[in-house]
Amino acid sequence: MSDKLTHECGIALVRLKKPLSYYYEKYGSALYGINKMYVLMEKQHNRGQDGAGLANIKLDVEPGKRYISRYRSIDKTPIQDLFERINQRIQTGLNGDDSKIHDPNWLKENVPFLGELYLGHLRYGTYGGQSIEAVHPFLRQNNWLTRNLILAGNFNMTNVDQLFNQLVDLGQHPKEKADTVTILEKIGHFLDEENEKLYRKYKKEGLSKKEISPKIAREINIQKILKRSAKYWDGGYAMAGLFGHGDAFVLRDPNGIRPAFFYDDDEVCVVASERPVIQTAFNVPFAEIKEITPGHALIIKKNGKTSLKEVRKPGLKTSCSFERIYFSRGNDADIYRERIELGRRLCPNILKEVDLDLKHTVFSFIPNTAEISFYGMVKGMEEYLNEVKREKILKFEGELDAEKLDQLLSIRPRVEKSLWKDVKMRTFITQDSSRDELVSHVYDVTYETVKSDDNLVVIDDSIVRGTTLKQSILSILDRLGPKKIIIVSSAPQIRYPDCYGINMSLLDDFAAFRAAIALLKERGLEGTIAKVYAECLKQKDLPDSEVRNYVKEIYAPFTPQEISDKIAEMLTPDGMKAEVKIIYQGISDLHASAPEHTGDWYFTGNFPTPGGQRVVNRAFLNYYEGKRERAY
């Protein structure tokens, strides 16, 4: 993606089901669990660069000894920083006696992070500051094992104000109004209530306080706690929690917006935001990794038993399609096929734009995430040319000698790596006026790959703001001297904010929204803007069942092509010699490419929850009133 876009976070959970000695004997190291966590987190580094955190719980530790460990980092390389610090603690614990590394029991008793239950988190800051206090996992401590709670997740709630007020009504005094803190305290409240209920039950039966604690640990009902906690949640979430006594859970929202996958056998249970990282870390087949059912929690009891339990009634599954287009790693087998198809399905519109003249068309891509859809685009062009060759051969009159046949067979798409990104280059100037010229050098071109009578087709996975295209990429591509530059987006036009994890919240940032507003003004339809504002104002106090997305009316007068053409006009830098065109993916082609991931609210405005509908209207109010602030 040429525009910088932060997005939802990543989670990793590992529950070792055997004693550390088992892994030492079978795999040669008592550090098996911590090593696996490092791989899981590093392989999901794409999901978080603002911070990382790791927590561990040791099971069955004697009173008086530490059983919870947690580190968090906002270092420039947070994952590496975390594990370097953990390694230092291990070395400190060994105190120069390396023989102890071969004693799993001693390691568990004396060295932090060498327990059975791990929770890791990678953070992209969609909300809140970049301080260490904003980094997961969050910890709610208590002297009772069963009241300790560690929480981390990939989520955004659209109704934080409502949830915050509910806590106040319960008599709590939350320290801040942030969804992570609110959710932590919400679960914590019902965790406390469940503890109290079980305590009173066993107290009546005449058990001592010491006898009651292990009873609570065995019988505490995690499903019930989560059901009561999540009753009013509106948002997208995949959240994980650890309890001090050893139970754990991973809960997914009812619409399956945020991803979560798990693998479970007699040695380990592992959860991650992406499937291939589990395949890589544990060398297990694709088919053995399951998706957590929307609205369900994967519950892992202290005894190692796992189950999927319904917490919220599943709704229409609308898994985030942006995961498939851009966020998740492309080495997932399904995602790879989907991105290939996204590229292939763009070919008819590209062929139309270049008047079928592939002899004078060069194909390239914007590094690096668009590479797979680029392969799909090239495959589609090869399929088209194969049909052309076939027809010419069948219609050929006279003798088809080897030379003529070779000429036909040699026809293929002209593919070049015309654009390069210098990943090492950073600008040291922060002022926008002085920074633009330096930013323009982050990309470079391969000279002499394009001729003056050529079309240059460059695919990107998505175009959000278009800032980098205008400030940098288009001018750089113009240096190659093509007659036409066609920027192709494997995603449809981004028209609406996302409120479930992606940091896309301001309508005026979207190139498509700015283009639609400009067209309304050009065509004397400014009244539509004021009308939508009035309708959005009315939405504030309506019940959920009556809320609808009125921002759709901003786009209604125009075809997608009209908006694309206006975007191309607005993003064309002054002084460009080449004509600029922009082609976006169609909604129907998106769904055909990724049929199991139909979440498309940022493209269509079809939000899966009432909170989403409220957010888009609030975002328009902010735009109209000149407020550059998040609408959720």
C-alpha positions in Angstrom: 0.0 0.0 0.0 1.5 3.3 -1.0 -0.4 5.3 1.7 0.7 4.6 5.2 -2.2 2.9 7.0 -2.0 1.4 10.5 -4.4 -1.4 11.3 -5.6 -3.9 13.8 -3.3 -5.7 16.2 -2.2 -9.3 16.5 -2.5 -11.9 19.3 -0.7 -15.1 20.1 -1.5 -17.6 22.8 0.2 -20.8 23.8 -0.9 -23.3 26.4 1.6 -26.1 27.1 -0.3 -29.1 28.3 2.6 -31.1 29.5 5.3 -30.4 32.2 8.3 -28.5 31.0 10.4 -31.7 31.4 8.3 -33.3 28.6 9.4 -30.6 26.1 13.0 -30.8 27.3 13.0 -34.6 26.7 11.2 -34.5 23.4 12.5 -31.2 21.8 15.7 -30.7 23.7 14.8 -27.5 25.5 12.7 -26.4 28.5 12.4 -23.1 26.6 10.1 -24.7 24.1 7.1 -22.4 25.0 9.0 -19.1 24.9 10.7 -20.1 21.7 7.4 -20.8 20.0 6.0 -17.5 21.3 8.9 -15.7 19.7 8.2 -17.3 16.3 4.4 -16.6 16.5 5.0 -12.9 17.4 7.8 -12.3 14.9 5.8 -13.9 12.1 2.9 -11.5 12.9 5.2 -8.5 13.0 3.2 -7.1 10.1 0.3 -6.6 12.6 2.1 -4.3 15.1 5.0 -1.9 15.1 4.1 0.5 17.8 4.5 -1.9 20.7 4.5 -5.5 21.9 3.9 -7.3 25.1 4.1 -10.8 26.6 2.7 -12.3 29.7 3.2 -15.7 31.3 1.5 -17.7 34.0 3.1 -20.6 35.8 0.7 -23.3 37.0 0.6 -24.8 40.5 3.2 -22.5 42.1 3.5 -22.5 45.9 2.2 -19.4 47.7 4.9 -16.7 48.1 6.4 -17.3 44.7 5.8 -15.2 41.7 3.6 -16.9 39.1 2.8 -14.0 36.7 5.4 -12.3 34.5 4.7 -9.5 32.0 6.9 -7.3 29.8 5.8 -4.6 27.4 7.9 -2.6 25.0 7.6 0.5 22.8 11.1 0.2 21.5 11.7 0.7 17.8 12.0 -3.1 17.5 9.6 -4.1 20.3 9.6 -7.9 19.7 13.3 -8.1 19.7 13.5 -5.9 22.8 11.0 -8.1 24.7 12.8 -11.3 24.0 16.3 -9.8 24.7 15.1 -8.7 28.1 13.6 -12.1 28.8 16.9 -13.7 27.8 18.7 -11.4 30.1 16.4 -12.5 33.0 17.1 -16.1 32.2 20.8 -15.5 32.1 20.6 -13.6 35.4 18.7 -16.5 36.9 21.3 -19.0 35.9 23.9 -16.8 37.5 26.7 -18.4 35.4 25.6 -22.0 36.1 24.7 -23.1 32.6 23.9 -26.6 33.8 20.7 -25.3 35.3 19.3 -24.7 31.7 19.0 -28.5 31.6 16.8 -28.7 34.7 13.2 -27.8 33.8 11.9 -28.0 37.3 14.5 -25.6 38.6 13.9 -23.2 35.7 10.2 -23.1 36.4 10.7 -22.4 40.1 13.4 -19.8 39.6 13.2 -18.1 36.2 10.4 -15.8 35.0 8.5 -16.5 31.7 9.1 -20.3 32.0 5.6 -21.4 32.8 2.8 -23.1 30.9 0.5 -20.3 29.7 1.6 -17.5 27.4 -0.2 -14.5 25.9 1.5 -12.2 23.4 0.3 -9.0 21.7 1.4 -6.8 18.8 0.0 -3.3 18.8 -0.8 -0.8 16.1 -2.0 2.3 17.8 -5.5 2.9 16.4 -6.4 4.9 19.5 -4.7 6.3 22.6 -1.1 7.4 23.0 2.1 5.6 22.2 3.1 5.3 25.9 3.9 2.0 27.5 0.5 2.2 29.3 -1.3 1.7 26.0 0.4 -1.5 25.2 -1.2 -4.9 25.9 -1.4 -7.3 27.7 -3.3 -5.4 30.5 -3.2 -6.8 34.0 -5.8 -6.8 36.8 -4.1 -8.1 39.9 -5.5 -9.7 43.0 -4.2 -11.8 45.9 -6.7 -14.5 44.9 -5.5 -16.7 42.0 -8.9 -16.8 40.4 -9.4 -13.0 40.4 -6.2 -12.2 38.5 -7.0 -11.3 34.8 -4.6 -10.7 31.9 -6.2 -9.3 28.7 -5.0 -8.6 25.2 -6.8 -8.3 22.0 -7.4 -7.1 18.5 -10.5 -4.9 18.8 -12.3 -1.6 18.8 -15.6 -1.0 20.4 -18.0 1.5 18.9 -19.9 2.1 22.1 -17.2 2.9 24.6 -19.2 5.7 26.2 -22.2 3.3 26.9 -19.9 0.6 28.4 -18.0 3.2 30.5 -21.3 4.5 31.9 -22.4 1.0 32.8 -19.2 0.6 34.9 -20.0 3.8 36.7 -23.6 2.6 37.3 -22.1 -0.6 38.8 -20.2 1.7 41.3 -16.8 1.5 39.7 -14.5 4.5 39.1 -12.6 3.6 35.8 -9.3 5.4 35.5 -9.8 6.2 31.8 -12.4 6.0 29.0 -10.6 3.6 26.7 -12.1 0.4 25.3 -9.3 -1.8 26.6 -9.6 -0.6 30.1 -13.4 -0.7 29.9 -13.4 -4.3 28.7 -10.8 -5.3 31.3 -12.9 -3.9 34.1 -16.2 -5.3 32.6 -14.8 -8.8 32.6 -13.2 -8.2 36.0 -16.5 -7.2 37.5 -18.3 -10.4 36.5 -15.2 -12.4 37.4 -15.4 -11.0 40.9 -19.1 -11.8 41.1 -18.6 -15.4 40.0 -15.9 -15.7 42.6 -18.2 -14.3 45.3 -21.1 -16.6 44.3 -18.9 -19.7 44.5 -17.3 -18.6 47.7 -20.7 -18.2 49.4 -21.8 -21.5 48.1 -18.9 -23.4 49.6 -18.9 -21.4 52.7 -22.4 -22.6 53.4 -21.2 -26.1 52.9 -18.7 -25.6 55.7 -15.5 -25.6 53.8 -12.6 -23.6 55.0 -11.3 -20.6 53.0 -8.2 -22.6 52.1 -10.3 -25.4 50.8 -12.6 -23.1 48.9 -9.9 -21.6 46.6 -9.1 -24.7 44.6 -12.8 -25.5 44.4 -13.4 -22.1 42.7 -10.5 -22.6 40.3 -12.0 -25.9 39.2 -15.6 -24.8 38.8 -15.4 -21.1 37.8 -17.6 -20.7 34.7 -15.7 -18.7 32.1 -18.5 -19.0 29.5 -20.9 -17.4 32.0 -18.5 -14.6 32.9 -18.0 -13.8 29.2 -21.7 -13.9 28.4 -22.5 -11.4 31.1 -19.5 -9.2 30.1 -20.1 -9.1 26.4 -23.9 -8.6 26.4 -23.7 -5.0 25.2 -20.5 -5.0 23.3 -20.7 -3.4 19.8 -17.5 -3.7 17.7 -15.1 -6.1 16.1 -13.0 -8.2 18.4 -10.7 -11.1 18.9 -9.6 -10.9 22.5 -7.7 -13.2 24.7 -7.6 -13.6 28.5 -5.6 -15.5 31.1 -6.8 -16.1 34.6 -4.3 -16.4 37.5 -5.3 -20.0 38.3 -4.6 -21.2 34.7 -7.9 -21.0 32.7 -7.7 -19.0 29.4 -10.0 -17.9 26.6 -10.1 -16.3 23.2 -13.4 -14.7 22.3 -14.4 -13.6 18.8 -17.2 -11.1 17.9 -20.6 -12.4 16.6 -19.9 -11.3 13.0 -16.4 -12.7 12.8 -15.0 -9.3 11.9 -11.6 -9.9 13.4 -9.7 -13.1 12.7 -8.6 -15.8 15.1 -7.3 -19.3 14.4 -6.3 -22.2 16.7 -4.6 -25.6 16.8 -5.1 -28.1 19.5 -3.5 -31.4 20.3 -2.4 -33.4 23.4 0.8 -31.3 23.8 -0.3 -27.7 23.1 -3.1 -25.4 22.3 -2.1 -22.3 20.2 -4.1 -19.3 19.0 -3.0 -16.6 16.5 -4.5 -13.9 14.4 -3.2 -15.6 11.3 -3.3 -19.2 10.2 0.1 -19.6 8.4 2.1 -18.5 11.5 0.7 -21.5 13.4 1.6 -23.7 10.4 5.2 -22.3 10.4 5.7 -22.3 14.2 4.4 -25.8 14.8 4.8 -27.5 11.4 1.2 -28.6 11.3 -1.1 -29.1 8.2 -3.4 -26.4 6.9 -6.5 -28.6 7.5 -5.8 -29.1 11.2 -5.9 -25.3 12.0 -9.4 -24.2 12.8 -11.1 -20.8 12.8 -12.8 -19.8 16.1 -16.5 -19.6 15.4 -18.0 -16.1 15.4 -19.6 -15.3 18.7 -17.8 -18.2 20.4 -15.0 -18.4 22.9 -12.3 -21.0 22.8 -12.0 -21.9 26.5 -8.9 -23.6 27.8 -9.3 -25.0 31.3 -6.4 -25.4 33.7 -6.6 -29.2 33.2 -5.8 -28.6 29.5 -9.3 -29.4 28.2 -10.5 -27.1 25.4 -14.0 -26.3 24.1 -15.8 -23.8 21.9 -18.6 -22.2 23.8 -21.2 -19.7 22.5 -21.0 -16.3 24.2 -23.0 -14.1 21.8 -25.4 -15.4 19.2 -23.6 -15.4 15.9 -24.9 -12.9 13.4 -24.3 -12.7 9.7 -20.6 -13.5 9.2 -18.9 -10.4 7.7 -15.2 -11.1 8.2 -13.0 -8.2 7.2 -12.1 -8.3 3.5 -9.2 -5.9 4.1 -7.5 -8.8 5.9 -7.5 -10.6 2.6 -6.5 -7.7 0.4 -3.7 -6.3 2.5 -3.3 -6.9 6.2 -2.6 -10.6 6.6 0.5 -12.3 5.3 0.1 -13.6 1.8 1.6 -17.0 2.5 -1.8 -18.2 3.8 -2.9 -20.6 1.0 -6.4 -19.1 0.7 -5.3 -15.5 0.9 -2.7 -16.1 -1.8 -5.4 -17.6 -4.1 -7.7 -14.7 -3.3 -5.1 -12.0 -4.1 -4.3 -13.7 -7.4 -8.0 -13.6 -8.3 -8.3 -10.0 -7.3 -5.5 -9.1 -9.8 -7.0 -11.4 -12.5 -10.4 -9.8 -12.3 -9.1 -6.3 -13.0 -7.9 -7.4 -16.5 -11.1 -6.6 -18.5 -11.2 -3.0 -17.4 -7.4 -2.6 -17.9 -7.8 -4.0 -21.5 -10.6 -1.6 -22.2 -8.5 1.4 -20.9 -5.5 0.5 -23.1 -7.7 -0.3 -26.2 -6.4 -4.0 -26.1 -3.0 -2.6 -27.1 -0.7 -4.9 -25.1 2.1 -4.4 -27.5 2.5 -0.8 -26.1 1.6 -1.6 -22.4 4.0 -2.3 -19.6 2.8 -3.9 -16.3 4.3 -3.2 -12.9 3.3 -2.9 -9.3 3.8 -0.7 -6.2 6.0 -2.6 -3.8 5.5 -4.7 -1.8 2.1 -5.8 -0.7 0.6 -5.6 -4.2 3.0 -8.2 -5.6 0.6 -11.2 -5.4 -2.3 -9.3 -7.1 0.2 -8.3 -9.7 0.9 -11.9 -10.4 -2.9 -12.4 -10.8 -3.1 -9.5 -13.2 -0.3 -10.9 -15.3 -1.9 -14.4 -15.3 -5.1 -12.7 -16.5 -3.3 -11.0 -19.3 -1.6 -14.2 -20.3 -5.0 -15.9 -20.5 -6.3 -13.1 -22.7 -3.2 -13.4 -25.0 -3.6 -17.2 -25.2 -7.1 -16.7 -26.5 -5.7 -14.2 -29.1 -3.0 -16.6 -30.2 -5.5 -19.5 -30.4 -7.9 -17.4 -32.6 -5.1 -16.3 -34.9 -3.8 -19.9 -35.3 -7.3 -21.2 -36.0 -7.9 -18.4 -38.6 -4.5 -18.6 -40.2 -4.7 -19.0 -43.9 -1.9 -20.6 -45.8 1.1 -22.4 -44.4 2.0 -21.7 -40.8 5.8 -22.2 -40.7 8.0 -22.4 -37.6 9.0 -18.7 -37.8 5.5 -17.4 -37.9 4.4 -19.8 -35.2 7.3 -18.6 -33.0 6.3 -15.0 -33.6 2.8 -15.8 -32.4 3.9 -17.8 -29.4 6.3 -15.0 -28.3 3.5 -12.6 -27.7 3.3 -12.1 -23.9 2.6 -9.3 -21.4 5.4 -6.8 -21.0 6.3 -7.1 -17.4 8.8 -4.9 -15.7 9.7 -3.8 -12.1 9.4 -0.2 -13.0 9.0 1.1 -9.4 11.3 0.5 -6.4 10.9 1.4 -2.8 14.0 2.3 -0.9 13.0 0.8 2.5 16.2 2.2 4.1 15.4 5.8 3.3 13.8 8.0 5.9 13.4 11.8 6.0 14.9 13.6 8.9 12.7 16.7 8.4 9.2 16.8 9.9 7.9 20.1 8.5 5.6 19.2 5.6 6.8 22.1 3.4 10.4 20.9 3.5 9.6 17.2 3.7 7.8 16.7 0.4 10.9 16.8 -1.8 12.7 14.2 0.3 9.6 12.0 0.5 9.6 11.9 -3.3 12.9 10.0 -3.3 11.6 7.1 -1.2 10.5 5.5 -4.5 12.7 5.2 -7.6 12.2 3.9 -11.2 14.0 1.5 -13.5 14.9 3.7 -16.4 14.5 2.6 -20.0 11.8 0.1 -19.2 9.0 2.2 -20.8 8.9 4.0 -24.2 7.1 7.3 -25.0 4.2 5.6 -26.8 3.6 3.1 -24.0 0.9 2.8 -21.4 2.2 2.1 -17.9 -0.1 0.0 -15.7 0.9 -0.1 -12.0 -1.2 -2.1 -9.5 -1.5 -1.1 -5.8 -3.5 -3.2 -3.3 -5.6 -0.1 -2.3 -5.8 3.6 -2.6 -7.0 5.2 0.6 -6.0 8.9 0.7 -3.9 9.0 -2.5 -1.4 11.3 -0.8 1.7 9.3 -1.7 0.4 8.9 -5.3 0.1 12.7 -5.7 3.2 13.7 -3.7 5.6 11.1 -5.0 4.7 8.1 -7.1 3.0 9.6 -10.1 5.7 12.2 -10.6 8.4 9.6 -10.3 6.6 7.3 -12.8 6.3 10.3 -15.2 10.1 10.3 -15.4 9.8 7.1 -17.5 8.0 9.1 -20.2 4.8 7.0 -20.8 1.9 8.4 -22.7 -0.6 7.2 -20.1 -0.2 6.0 -16.4 -3.0 3.7 -15.2 -3.0 3.1 -11.4 -5.0 0.0 -10.6 -6.4 -0.8 -7.1 -7.1 -4.4 -6.2 -9.5 -3.0 -3.6 -12.7 -1.0 -4.3 -13.0 2.7 -3.5 -12.7 3.3 0.2 -15.7 5.5 1.0 -16.5 5.1 4.7 -14.6 4.9 8.0 -13.8 1.7 9.8 -14.6 1.4 13.4 -13.6 -2.2 14.1 -9.8 -2.0 14.1 -8.4 -0.2 11.1 -7.2 3.4 11.6 -9.5 4.9 9.0 -11.8 7.3 10.8 -11.8 10.7 9.0 -14.1 11.0 5.9 -12.1 13.9 4.5 -9.0 11.7 4.3 -10.5 9.4 1.7 -9.8 10.3 -1.9 -13.3 8.9 -2.9 -15.1 11.1 -0.4 -13.2 14.2 -1.5 -14.0 13.4 -5.1 -17.7 12.9 -4.4 -17.9 16.2 -2.5 -16.1 18.0 -5.4 -18.5 16.5 -7.9 -21.5 17.6 -5.8 -20.2 21.1 -5.8 -19.4 21.1 -9.5 -22.8 20.0 -10.5 -24.8 22.3 -8.3 -25.8 19.6 -5.8 -24.4 21.2 -2.7 -27.8 20.9 -1.1 -27.2 17.2 -0.7 -24.3 17.9 1.7 -26.5 20.0 4.0 -29.4 17.5 3.7 -27.1 14.6 4.8 -25.8 16.7 7.7 -29.4 17.3 8.9 -30.3 13.6 8.6 -27.1 12.6 10.5 -28.1 15.0 13.3 -31.4 13.2 13.7 -29.7 9.9 14.2 -28.2 10.8 17.5 -31.1 9.8 19.7 -32.7 7.1 17.6 -32.8 3.5 18.8 -30.4 1.1 17.1 -33.2 -0.5 15.0 -33.8 2.9 13.2 -30.3 4.1 12.6 -29.2 4.1 9.0 -26.2 5.3 7.0 -27.1 8.6 5.4 -23.6 9.2 4.1 -24.4 6.9 1.2 -26.4 9.8 -0.3 -23.1 11.7 -0.9 -22.1 9.0 -3.5 -25.6 8.2 -4.8 -25.7 10.7 -7.8 -22.5 9.3 -9.3 -21.2 6.1 -10.9 -18.1 4.5 -9.6 -16.3 5.4 -12.8 -17.2 9.1 -12.4 -15.7 9.1 -8.9 -12.6 7.2 -10.2 -12.1 9.8 -12.9 -12.5 12.7 -10.4 -10.0 11.0 -8.1 -7.5 10.7 -11.0 -7.9 14.4 -11.8 -7.5 15.4 -8.1 -4.4 13.3 -7.6 -2.6 14.3 -10.8 0.3 16.5 -9.8 1.0 19.8 -11.5 3.3 19.5 -14.5 2.5 15.8 -15.3 3.1 14.9 -18.9 1.4 11.6 -18.9 -2.4 11.2 -18.8 -3.4 9.6 -15.5 -6.2 7.1 -15.1 -7.3 5.1 -12.0 -9.1 1.8 -12.0 -10.7 0.4 -8.9 -11.8 -3.2 -8.2 -15.6 -3.8 -8.4 -17.6 -4.8 -5.3 -18.9 -8.0 -7.1 -15.4 -9.0 -8.2 -14.2 -8.5 -4.6 -16.8 -10.8 -3.3 -16.2 -13.4 -6.0 -12.4 -13.3 -5.2 -12.9 -13.7 -1.4 -16.4 -15.2 -1.0 -15.9 -16.2 2.7 -14.9 -12.7 3.8 -17.8 -10.4 2.9 -17.1 -7.6 5.3 -17.0 -4.6 3.0 -18.4 -1.6 5.1 -15.5 0.7 4.2 -16.4 0.2 0.5 -20.2 -0.1 0.6 -21.3 1.5 3.9 -23.0 -1.7 4.9 -21.9 -1.8 8.5 -22.7 -5.1 10.4 -23.5 -3.5 13.7 -25.6 -0.5 14.8 -22.5 1.0 16.3 -21.0 1.2 12.8 -24.0 3.0 11.4 -23.8 5.5 14.2 -20.0 6.0 13.7 -20.3 6.8 10.0 -23.0 9.4 10.7 -20.9 10.9 13.5 -17.9 11.0 11.1 -20.0 13.1 8.7 -21.0 15.5 11.4 -17.4 15.9 12.3 -16.5 16.6 8.7 -19.3 19.1 8.2 -18.4 20.9 11.5 -14.7 21.0 10.7 -13.7 18.7 13.6 -10.7 16.4 12.8 -11.4 13.9 15.5 -12.2 10.2 15.6 -15.9 9.4 15.6 -15.7 6.4 18.0 
